[in-house]
Amino acid sequence: MAGAGSYGRDRRRYVESGGLRGPFVHARRRPAKLVGKTYLSTEVQGPQIPGGGPLLLAFGKGTISANAGCNGHGGAVAFTGGVLTTGNLVGTMMACPPPRDGADRWVTDLFGSPLSWHLDGTTLTLQRGDRKVMLAERRERPVVGTRWRVSALVTDAAVSTSAALENSKPYFEIAGDGAFAGSTGCNRMTGRARVDGDRIHLSPIATTRRACDPETADVERTVLAALRDEVIVEVDGDEMRLTNAANRAVGLRLTASGIA
């Protein structure tokens, strides 16, 4: 009964004040709840993300990383009550095709000044004036049953993207029975796959024989090289890092684009 009385007093304070007080605001503004979580934007009010985003935020202990579709940015983050402030965010230097080449500036502008924040269940809201971003906690996608679209190529351990990759949209999916299917960006590909922990064992991949333009042919070669024999995968929410087990300098970055 004492617990019920305490709840009643807290609720009366909430109602009488016309806003959040005490444990209510504490529950919604507890930075420790963000640590180890990744959030993906679901709604943006104000300036839109060039290329459509989405904005991906990941929180560590005193750190934040952000990516809106081009380069990744990371640095320190501090919370003072309901205010989030970042230090100087350092980004990677990958060139991105238009319009995603404007995503980095969007990230810099968003975190250039303090933002109000609150967490409501699995929804994180960031706001400054008329600018508001709502993000949902990202849950890990299964390797099997998800369509994985290639978002970047890894060659000689360097990550790159291009207009040819954007336009050709290579992908793969693994069905529950082990059937492997997809596109190199130019030709269809089929085979068999067996998922074993963080490894995918692939049979030799068969492809159709359509001729490609030189830029798309380069994309195809990298995709097939990355998917040769056995690969190592690391899934984080909707993102997959794929590395060829025999040649660790070759790989793919992929994004979940739907259920197969």
C-alpha positions as a Markdown table, in Angstrom:
| # | Residue | x | y | z |
|---|---|---|---|---|
| 1 | Met | 0.0 | 0.0 | 0.0 |
| 2 | Ala | 2.9 | 2.3 | 0.7 |
| 3 | Gly | 4.0 | 1.9 | -2.9 |
| 4 | Ala | 0.6 | 2.7 | -4.2 |
| 5 | Gly | 0.5 | 5.9 | -2.0 |
| 6 | Ser | 3.8 | 7.0 | -3.4 |
| 7 | Tyr | 2.6 | 6.5 | -6.9 |
| 8 | Gly | -0.5 | 8.6 | -6.2 |
| 9 | Arg | 1.5 | 11.4 | -4.7 |
| 10 | Asp | 3.9 | 11.4 | -7.7 |
| 11 | Arg | 1.0 | 11.4 | -10.1 |
| 12 | Arg | -0.7 | 14.3 | -8.3 |
| 13 | Arg | 2.5 | 16.3 | -8.6 |
| 14 | Tyr | 2.5 | 15.5 | -12.3 |
| 15 | Val | -1.1 | 16.6 | -12.8 |
| 16 | Glu | -1.0 | 19.6 | -10.6 |
| 17 | Ser | 2.2 | 21.0 | -12.2 |
| 18 | Gly | 1.0 | 20.5 | -15.7 |
| 19 | Gly | 4.2 | 18.8 | -16.7 |
| 20 | Leu | 6.8 | 16.2 | -15.9 |
| 21 | Arg | 8.3 | 16.1 | -12.4 |
| 22 | Gly | 10.4 | 13.8 | -10.2 |
| 23 | Pro | 10.6 | 10.2 | -11.3 |
| 24 | Phe | 8.7 | 10.9 | -14.5 |
| 25 | Val | 11.2 | 13.2 | -16.0 |
| 26 | His | 14.1 | 11.1 | -14.5 |
| 27 | Ala | 12.8 | 8.0 | -16.4 |
| 28 | Arg | 12.6 | 9.9 | -19.7 |
| 29 | Arg | 16.0 | 11.6 | -19.3 |
| 30 | Arg | 18.3 | 8.9 | -18.0 |
| 31 | Pro | 21.4 | 8.9 | -20.3 |
| 32 | Ala | 22.5 | 5.4 | -19.1 |
| 33 | Lys | 19.5 | 3.9 | -20.9 |
| 34 | Leu | 21.0 | 5.0 | -24.2 |
| 35 | Val | 24.4 | 3.3 | -23.8 |
| 36 | Gly | 24.9 | 0.3 | -26.1 |
| 37 | Lys | 21.7 | 1.2 | -28.1 |
| 38 | Thr | 21.4 | 2.2 | -31.7 |
| 39 | Tyr | 18.5 | 4.4 | -33.0 |
| 40 | Leu | 17.2 | 5.0 | -36.5 |
| 41 | Ser | 15.3 | 8.1 | -37.6 |
| 42 | Thr | 11.6 | 7.6 | -38.4 |
| 43 | Glu | 10.5 | 11.2 | -38.7 |
| 44 | Val | 12.4 | 14.5 | -39.5 |
| 45 | Gln | 10.8 | 17.9 | -39.0 |
| 46 | Gly | 12.6 | 20.9 | -40.4 |
| 47 | Pro | 15.6 | 20.5 | -42.8 |
| 48 | Gln | 15.3 | 17.1 | -44.4 |
| 49 | Ile | 18.3 | 14.7 | -44.8 |
| 50 | Pro | 19.8 | 14.9 | -48.2 |
| 51 | Gly | 19.3 | 11.6 | -50.0 |
| 52 | Gly | 16.6 | 10.6 | -47.5 |
| 53 | Gly | 18.8 | 9.2 | -44.8 |
| 54 | Pro | 18.0 | 7.7 | -42.4 |
| 55 | Leu | 20.0 | 9.1 | -39.5 |
| 56 | Leu | 21.6 | 6.4 | -37.5 |
| 57 | Leu | 22.8 | 7.1 | -33.9 |
| 58 | Ala | 24.7 | 4.8 | -31.6 |
| 59 | Phe | 25.6 | 5.6 | -28.0 |
| 60 | Gly | 28.5 | 4.4 | -25.9 |
| 61 | Lys | 29.6 | 5.5 | -22.4 |
| 62 | Gly | 30.2 | 9.2 | -23.1 |
| 63 | Thr | 30.4 | 8.7 | -26.8 |
| 64 | Ile | 28.1 | 9.1 | -29.8 |
| 65 | Ser | 28.4 | 8.0 | -33.5 |
| 66 | Ala | 26.2 | 9.3 | -36.3 |
| 67 | Asn | 25.6 | 8.5 | -39.9 |
| 68 | Ala | 22.9 | 10.0 | -42.2 |
| 69 | Gly | 23.8 | 8.1 | -45.4 |
| 70 | Cys | 27.4 | 9.2 | -46.2 |
| 71 | Asn | 30.3 | 9.3 | -43.8 |
| 72 | Gly | 30.3 | 8.2 | -40.2 |
| 73 | His | 30.9 | 10.7 | -37.4 |
| 74 | Gly | 31.9 | 10.1 | -33.8 |
| 75 | Gly | 32.9 | 12.0 | -30.7 |
| 76 | Ala | 32.1 | 12.8 | -27.1 |
| 77 | Val | 28.6 | 13.5 | -25.9 |
| 78 | Ala | 27.4 | 15.0 | -22.6 |
| 79 | Phe | 24.0 | 15.2 | -21.0 |
| 80 | Thr | 22.9 | 18.0 | -18.7 |
| 81 | Gly | 19.3 | 17.4 | -17.6 |
| 82 | Gly | 17.3 | 17.4 | -20.8 |
| 83 | Val | 20.1 | 18.8 | -23.0 |
| 84 | Leu | 22.4 | 16.8 | -25.2 |
| 85 | Thr | 25.7 | 18.4 | -26.3 |
| 86 | Thr | 28.4 | 16.8 | -28.5 |
| 87 | Gly | 32.0 | 17.7 | -28.8 |
| 88 | Asn | 33.7 | 18.0 | -32.2 |
| 89 | Leu | 32.5 | 15.1 | -34.2 |
| 90 | Val | 35.2 | 13.5 | -36.4 |
| 91 | Gly | 34.1 | 11.9 | -39.7 |
| 92 | Thr | 35.4 | 9.5 | -42.2 |
| 93 | Met | 36.4 | 10.9 | -45.6 |
| 94 | Met | 34.4 | 8.7 | -48.1 |
| 95 | Ala | 33.2 | 10.5 | -51.2 |
| 96 | Cys | 29.4 | 10.1 | -51.8 |
| 97 | Pro | 27.4 | 10.7 | -54.9 |
| 98 | Pro | 24.7 | 13.5 | -54.9 |
| 99 | Pro | 22.3 | 14.0 | -53.1 |
| 100 | Arg | 23.9 | 12.0 | -50.2 |
| 101 | Asp | 27.0 | 14.1 | -50.4 |
| 102 | Gly | 25.0 | 16.7 | -48.4 |
| 103 | Ala | 24.3 | 14.4 | -45.6 |
| 104 | Asp | 27.5 | 15.1 | -43.7 |
| 105 | Arg | 26.7 | 18.9 | -43.5 |
| 106 | Trp | 23.2 | 18.0 | -42.3 |
| 107 | Val | 24.7 | 16.0 | -39.4 |
| 108 | Thr | 27.2 | 18.8 | -38.6 |
| 109 | Asp | 24.3 | 21.3 | -38.5 |
| 110 | Leu | 22.1 | 19.1 | -36.3 |
| 111 | Phe | 24.7 | 18.6 | -33.6 |
| 112 | Gly | 26.4 | 22.0 | -34.0 |
| 113 | Ser | 24.3 | 23.4 | -31.1 |
| 114 | Pro | 22.8 | 21.7 | -28.0 |
| 115 | Leu | 19.6 | 19.7 | -28.5 |
| 116 | Ser | 16.8 | 18.9 | -26.1 |
| 117 | Trp | 16.2 | 15.1 | -25.8 |
| 118 | His | 13.9 | 12.6 | -24.1 |
| 119 | Leu | 13.4 | 8.9 | -24.3 |
| 120 | Asp | 9.9 | 7.5 | -24.4 |
| 121 | Gly | 10.1 | 3.7 | -24.3 |
| 122 | Thr | 12.0 | 2.9 | -27.5 |
| 123 | Thr | 11.5 | 6.3 | -29.1 |
| 124 | Leu | 14.3 | 8.9 | -28.8 |
| 125 | Thr | 13.4 | 12.5 | -29.7 |
| 126 | Leu | 15.9 | 15.3 | -30.4 |
| 127 | Gln | 14.7 | 18.9 | -30.8 |
| 128 | Arg | 16.0 | 22.5 | -31.2 |
| 129 | Gly | 13.4 | 25.1 | -32.1 |
| 130 | Asp | 11.4 | 23.9 | -35.1 |
| 131 | Arg | 13.9 | 21.2 | -35.9 |
| 132 | Lys | 12.9 | 17.8 | -34.5 |
| 133 | Val | 14.1 | 14.3 | -35.2 |
| 134 | Met | 12.4 | 11.2 | -33.9 |
| 135 | Leu | 14.3 | 7.9 | -33.8 |
| 136 | Ala | 13.3 | 4.3 | -33.0 |
| 137 | Glu | 15.6 | 1.8 | -31.2 |
| 138 | Arg | 17.0 | -0.5 | -33.8 |
| 139 | Arg | 16.6 | -4.2 | -33.4 |
| 140 | Glu | 19.0 | -6.7 | -35.0 |
| 141 | Arg | 17.8 | -8.2 | -38.3 |
| 142 | Pro | 18.2 | -12.0 | -39.0 |
| 143 | Val | 20.6 | -13.0 | -41.6 |
| 144 | Val | 18.1 | -15.5 | -43.0 |
| 145 | Gly | 14.9 | -14.2 | -44.4 |
| 146 | Thr | 16.1 | -10.6 | -44.9 |
| 147 | Arg | 16.9 | -9.0 | -48.2 |
| 148 | Trp | 20.4 | -7.4 | -47.9 |
| 149 | Arg | 21.2 | -4.5 | -50.3 |
| 150 | Val | 24.8 | -3.6 | -50.9 |
| 151 | Ser | 25.4 | 0.0 | -49.8 |
| 152 | Ala | 29.2 | 0.1 | -50.1 |
| 153 | Leu | 32.1 | -2.0 | -51.5 |
| 154 | Val | 35.3 | -2.9 | -49.6 |
| 155 | Thr | 38.4 | -3.4 | -51.7 |
| 156 | Asp | 42.0 | -3.4 | -50.3 |
| 157 | Ala | 40.3 | -2.6 | -47.0 |
| 158 | Ala | 39.0 | 0.7 | -48.3 |
| 159 | Val | 35.2 | 1.4 | -48.2 |
| 160 | Ser | 33.7 | 3.1 | -51.2 |
| 161 | Thr | 30.5 | 3.8 | -53.0 |
| 162 | Ser | 29.6 | 5.2 | -56.4 |
| 163 | Ala | 26.8 | 6.3 | -58.7 |
| 164 | Ala | 27.1 | 2.8 | -60.5 |
| 165 | Leu | 26.5 | 1.1 | -57.1 |
| 166 | Glu | 23.6 | 3.4 | -56.3 |
| 167 | Asn | 22.0 | 2.8 | -59.6 |
| 168 | Ser | 22.6 | -1.0 | -59.9 |
| 169 | Lys | 21.4 | -1.9 | -56.4 |
| 170 | Pro | 23.0 | -5.3 | -55.9 |
| 171 | Tyr | 21.5 | -7.5 | -53.1 |
| 172 | Phe | 21.2 | -11.0 | -51.9 |
| 173 | Glu | 18.8 | -13.0 | -49.7 |
| 174 | Ile | 18.9 | -16.4 | -48.1 |
| 175 | Ala | 15.7 | -18.4 | -47.7 |
| 176 | Gly | 14.9 | -20.7 | -44.8 |
| 177 | Asp | 15.7 | -23.7 | -47.0 |
| 178 | Gly | 19.2 | -22.4 | -47.8 |
| 179 | Ala | 18.4 | -21.1 | -51.3 |
| 180 | Phe | 20.6 | -18.1 | -52.1 |
| 181 | Ala | 19.5 | -15.6 | -54.7 |
| 182 | Gly | 20.1 | -12.0 | -55.6 |
| 183 | Ser | 21.7 | -9.6 | -58.1 |
| 184 | Thr | 25.2 | -8.6 | -58.8 |
| 185 | Gly | 23.9 | -5.2 | -60.0 |
| 186 | Cys | 24.0 | -6.5 | -63.5 |
| 187 | Asn | 23.2 | -10.2 | -63.5 |
| 188 | Arg | 21.0 | -12.5 | -61.4 |
| 189 | Met | 22.9 | -14.9 | -59.1 |
| 190 | Thr | 21.8 | -18.1 | -57.5 |
| 191 | Gly | 23.3 | -20.8 | -55.2 |
| 192 | Arg | 23.1 | -22.4 | -51.8 |
| 193 | Ala | 24.0 | -21.0 | -48.4 |
| 194 | Arg | 24.5 | -22.4 | -44.9 |
| 195 | Val | 24.6 | -20.0 | -42.0 |
| 196 | Asp | 26.8 | -21.1 | -39.1 |
| 197 | Gly | 27.0 | -18.5 | -36.4 |
| 198 | Asp | 28.9 | -15.5 | -37.9 |
| 199 | Arg | 29.9 | -17.5 | -41.0 |
| 200 | Ile | 28.0 | -18.1 | -44.2 |
| 201 | His | 29.2 | -21.0 | -46.3 |
| 202 | Leu | 28.3 | -20.5 | -50.0 |
| 203 | Ser | 28.2 | -22.9 | -52.9 |
| 204 | Pro | 29.7 | -21.7 | -56.2 |
| 205 | Ile | 27.4 | -18.9 | -57.3 |
| 206 | Ala | 25.8 | -19.1 | -60.8 |
| 207 | Thr | 25.0 | -16.0 | -62.7 |
| 208 | Thr | 23.3 | -15.0 | -65.9 |
| 209 | Arg | 25.5 | -13.7 | -68.7 |
| 210 | Arg | 24.2 | -10.2 | -69.5 |
| 211 | Ala | 26.8 | -7.7 | -70.6 |
| 212 | Cys | 27.3 | -4.7 | -68.2 |
| 213 | Asp | 28.7 | -1.2 | -68.7 |
| 214 | Pro | 32.3 | -1.0 | -67.3 |
| 215 | Glu | 31.4 | 0.7 | -64.1 |
| 216 | Thr | 28.7 | -1.8 | -63.2 |
| 217 | Ala | 31.0 | -4.6 | -64.2 |
| 218 | Asp | 33.4 | -3.4 | -61.6 |
| 219 | Val | 30.7 | -3.5 | -59.0 |
| 220 | Glu | 29.8 | -7.0 | -60.1 |
| 221 | Arg | 33.4 | -8.2 | -59.8 |
| 222 | Thr | 33.7 | -6.9 | -56.3 |
| 223 | Val | 30.3 | -8.4 | -55.2 |
| 224 | Leu | 31.2 | -11.9 | -56.5 |
| 225 | Ala | 34.7 | -11.7 | -55.1 |
| 226 | Ala | 33.3 | -10.9 | -51.6 |
| 227 | Leu | 30.7 | -13.7 | -51.8 |
| 228 | Arg | 33.2 | -16.4 | -52.8 |
| 229 | Asp | 33.1 | -19.6 | -50.7 |
| 230 | Glu | 33.0 | -18.5 | -47.1 |
| 231 | Val | 32.2 | -15.1 | -45.6 |
| 232 | Ile | 32.2 | -13.6 | -42.1 |
| 233 | Val | 29.2 | -11.4 | -41.2 |
| 234 | Glu | 28.5 | -8.9 | -38.4 |
| 235 | Val | 25.0 | -7.7 | -38.1 |
| 236 | Asp | 24.1 | -4.5 | -36.2 |
| 237 | Gly | 20.4 | -3.7 | -36.4 |
| 238 | Asp | 19.7 | -3.1 | -40.1 |
| 239 | Glu | 23.4 | -3.1 | -41.1 |
| 240 | Met | 25.7 | -5.9 | -42.1 |
| 241 | Arg | 29.4 | -5.9 | -42.4 |
| 242 | Leu | 30.5 | -8.8 | -44.7 |
| 243 | Thr | 34.1 | -9.9 | -45.1 |
| 244 | Asn | 35.5 | -12.7 | -47.3 |
| 245 | Ala | 37.1 | -15.2 | -45.1 |
| 246 | Ala | 39.9 | -16.1 | -47.4 |
| 247 | Asn | 40.7 | -12.5 | -48.5 |
| 248 | Arg | 40.0 | -10.1 | -45.6 |
| 249 | Ala | 40.7 | -7.0 | -47.8 |
| 250 | Val | 37.5 | -7.7 | -49.8 |
| 251 | Gly | 34.0 | -7.2 | -48.4 |
| 252 | Leu | 30.6 | -5.5 | -48.6 |
| 253 | Arg | 28.5 | -3.2 | -46.4 |
| 254 | Leu | 24.8 | -4.0 | -46.6 |
| 255 | Thr | 21.5 | -2.6 | -45.4 |
| 256 | Ala | 18.4 | -4.6 | -44.8 |
| 257 | Ser | 15.8 | -3.5 | -47.3 |
| 258 | Gly | 12.9 | -5.9 | -46.4 |
| 259 | Ile | 11.9 | -9.4 | -45.6 |
| 260 | Ala | 12.7 | -12.0 | -48.3 |
